[in-house]
């Protein structure tokens, strides 16, 4: 399950977000993506759409401030 999640987030979604928003700071951490506070909502919205399409179901995202 972790491999599927990592493949989705790191290999598929992160590449699409980076291509669409080349100036956004994207940091991969295990099987998640991080960005600056100012870009958080944009990343969350983009990632939500991409994950829902990838898994063909509603995916719930969580955030962690650090």
C-alpha positions in Angstrom: 0.0 0.0 0.0 2.8 2.4 0.8 4.4 1.8 -2.6 1.2 2.6 -4.4 0.7 5.7 -2.3 4.3 6.8 -2.9 4.1 6.1 -6.6 1.0 8.2 -6.9 2.2 11.1 -4.8 5.8 11.3 -5.9 5.8 9.9 -9.4 2.5 11.2 -10.7 1.0 14.0 -8.7 4.1 15.9 -7.8 5.2 16.0 -11.4 1.9 17.4 -12.5 1.8 20.0 -9.8 5.4 21.1 -10.5 4.7 21.4 -14.3 1.5 23.4 -13.7 3.1 25.6 -10.9 6.9 25.7 -11.7 7.6 28.5 -9.1 5.9 26.6 -6.2 8.3 25.1 -3.7 7.7 21.4 -3.5 9.4 19.3 -0.9 8.9 15.5 -0.8 8.9 13.9 2.6 8.3 10.1 2.6 5.0 9.8 0.7 3.8 13.4 1.1 4.5 16.9 -0.3 5.2 20.1 1.6 5.3 23.7 0.5 5.3 27.2 1.9 2.3 28.6 3.9 1.4 30.9 1.1 1.1 28.1 -1.4 -0.5 25.6 1.0 -4.1 26.0 -0.2 -3.1 25.8 -3.8 -1.1 22.6 -3.3 -3.9 21.1 -1.2 -6.5 21.8 -3.9 -4.4 20.5 -6.8 -3.3 17.4 -4.9 -6.9 16.7 -3.8 -8.1 16.8 -7.4 -5.2 14.7 -8.7 -5.5 12.0 -5.9 -9.3 11.8 -6.5 -8.7 11.2 -10.2 -5.8 8.7 -9.6 -7.7 6.6 -7.1 -11.2 7.2 -8.7 -12.6 8.0 -5.2 -12.8 10.8 -2.7 -9.4 11.0 -0.8 -9.2 12.8 2.5 -6.1 14.9 3.0 -4.5 16.0 6.3 -2.1 18.7 6.9 0.8 19.0 9.3 2.4 22.3 10.2 6.1 22.2 10.9 
